[in-house]
Structures are given as structure tokens and as C-alpha cells.
Amino acid sequence: MQTLNFHFLIYHLSQPLGLRRAVQALHDFDERLTGILHRHIAVLLWWCMLQAVVAVPGLLLAQGALWYFMLMNLSWAIINGSIAVVLHWHIRRQTFRRTGIHWRIVVQRHVAQMLLLNILLDIGYSLAGCYLLYLSTQASGMYVALWWGFGWSVILQGLYLLLHDLLFYRLHRLNFACCKPFLLQLLTTKTLPNLGAKYIFERQLYEKMELQSK
């Protein structure tokens, strides 16, 4: 597993994902799922670094509403950067590599659900930013600049994160659509001895996901 460093950011930003390539082994599924997650982290960290590079000198040079805008951008960079680091640590555990087909399906489903939740939160951020802009029209004194700067920063973050999460949700859906025939065939033709209840659970779980994806 690669360390979270500059090479990681460059490599996973440029590495082709190969989502249209046929899946021939569970290892292929693991590699592609991990590759999408790594690119998610890399893109988010590049965004955080861009924000920090702009915000730090901005805090030294700007005044008024623009200063508050830069301050909120730097806060978002720290928060999102921390989330990316935690996500990278979580992926390093690689629990889905040591378990059966059913757990890989659960991981894929969990990732998609989390992205959908993030998309709803992103919309909420944008609406919250609009409300802060409204407050700036009702405030007086220094609060006009504060709410204006914070409002535009929150709108910027909400819109960027919305596009970011929509893109990676789409990538996960494309990957799983390509992997579904292989997983279904594997569950159908599996003849390992003493599979018993585990096979039934895997099959039922897959069929449940099939219905939910339609």
C-alpha cells in the first residue's frame, strides 16, 4: 500500500482506471475499487492544497469580506484534508481483500451510499452559503463582511464537493456495472464444499442489490 505522499498524488491522478476492462478475478475488482478510492483522495487533496496556497497569502494581503472568504477557505482545506487522510488510513486496512464475495459487495454498496449522503450534504452546504449571503444583507457593521465572505466560501465548497462526489459516484456505478456479470457468474457456479448458508447469504445479497440498482 502506497504512503500518502507527493508520488501518491501524482500517480493516482494520472493512473488509468480501466473501468471498461473485463473483470476476470476478484483481484481485479479489488484493484479497481481501490483505484477509484485512491483517485478520490488524490483529487480532494489537490483541491485542499490549492485552497491553502491561495488562502495563506490571501489572509496576509486581503481585508474585509475577502479576508473572511480566505479564512473560511483555509478552514475547509484543513477539514477536507483531514477527511482525506482518515479515508486513506481506512482503505489501508483492506478488509475486503481478506473476505468473501458478499463482503466485497457490501463494501461497494457502502461506498455508493456514503457518496449519496455526501451529495445531499453538499447541496445543504450550498444552501447554507446562500443563507449566509442573505444574513449579510440584513446585518450591519463588520458582520456584513463576515457573512458575505463566509457565505461565498461555503457556496464554493458546496458546489465543488457536489461535482466531486457526483463524478466519483458515477465512476463507482460504472465499475460495479462492469463487475456485476462476473460476480453473478461466480455466485452461480460456485461449487466449493460446505458452502451452505454463506452461499445462500451471498446470493440473496446480490439479488437484493440487483433490485435496488434498477
Protein Blocks (a to p, Z undefined) as FASTA:
>chain_A
ZZddfklmmmmmmmcfklmbccfbfklmmmmmmmmmmmmmmmmmmmmmmmmmmmmmmmmm
mgcjllmmmmmmmmmmmmmmmmmmmmmmmmmnommmmmcfklmmmmmmmmmmmmmmmmmm
mmmmmmmmmmmmmmmmmmghjllmmmmmmmmmmmmmmmmmmmmmmmmmmmmmmmmmmmmm
mmmmmmmmpccehklmmmmmmmmmmmmmmmmmZZ
